[in-house]
């Protein structure tokens, strides 16, 4: 497709017509490519180059440097093409054991047949909602989600991603309490839209967009006493706090697990001070930590919960915020006060119904608990052999973090695993802690493959370090 965007003058009418004609031809070429069962070598090479050029010219050229997954591999950038179960395959046919899982979306595995089948069946019937008639799958998914929630959580609203879920939870908390303030945690991650970013406990994401919401107060994660101290101060000076927001286990911070008394203490403190407790289970929910919900580890029910990522079964984008019938009453007077065009569409709800079915039928939380305990135990043993460069292995279930001495070494580990066919999280600017989040039904043999290739990577890197003055 010809590129016109580099010219500095405004395009003429003839140039605009030509662009659209070229776009028509180019779109058909991609549709034909999608319909091609097997690409030949020329098609593969062209697809690789087109992808790099398109990211560079039309998307974000910094993304290519930021992501390790486009590192040169046998002379070509690795371009994602397909995947099944625990494996991703690039356009050249190289398979990678996926220990990243889209940061938690592939709990059911890649292309789980039951989820794919449900979405295909609904696609043949009705792909999107009319926005006027009642769509049955939205009601069915709401019923299922309400029945498996902790405590009295029952009412829900479906949207597209975790950020949307957090935004909805914030609005609900403000509407119900009539207050505006929030207490959040240092290093917490809740999304990157204006409201959710205001809860972010990381300066590198916040500072470029300041000023954000002003009445947000930050405390160390895992410190319930700090939450109570902040609430005491708020009472003394007249600040009004609507809710305390926290992840049960901090994900983006590197699988940070709080003390066992933390969530029970938060529940007691929030109840005593009459503020809401919001659990951000976007990454931890639906079995990731070895329990259906991470708060189940501590037998705690929040007032509002945010769910996303794995909820779409790794096939559709789907999220929700869920609360109690009592809190939900403020949304019932005017149900259009918070709305969405695509959230909870029939295709997404079909995927959500199938995902819940798979999680329960295959008992994925129990599998995550068993595999996670094995993997974490072996990683902690391995860490002792590389204590000079490896600080800690931690986590819960199959949300595991490996913290290294610095980001540079962590990135080298991620790159080494990538060359050996294992995907983990790690970017050029944030790789001190690498996360392991594979499909929840990962086998013992696949866990051993991860361990073997990690050991080989560390052995190679530390041998090089010893030779380097």
Buried (B, 14 or more C-beta within 10 A) or exposed (E): BEEEEEEEEEEEEEEEEBBEEBEEEEEEEEEEEEEEEEBEEEEBBBBBEBBBEEBEEEEEEEEBEBBBBBEEBEEBBBBBBEBBBBBBBBBBEBBBBBBBBBBBBBBBBBBBEBBBEBBEEBEEEBEEBEEEEEBEBBEBBBEBBBEEBBBBBBBBBBBBBBBBBBBBBBBBBBBBBEBBBBBBBBBBBBBEEEBBBBBBBBEEBBEEEEEBBEBBBBBEBBBBEBBBEBBEEBEEEEBBBBBBBBBBBBBBBBBBBBEEEBBEBBBBBBEEBEBBBBBBBBBBBBBBBBBBBBBBBBEBBBBBBBBBBBBBBBBBBBBBBBBBEEBBEBBEEEEEEBEBEEBBBBBBBBBBBBBBBBBBEBBBBBBBBBBBBBBBEBBEEBBEEBEEBBBBBBBBBBBBBBBBEEBEBBBBBBBBBBEBBBBBBBBBEBBBBBBBBBBBBBBEEBBEBBBEBBBEBBEBBBEEEEEEE
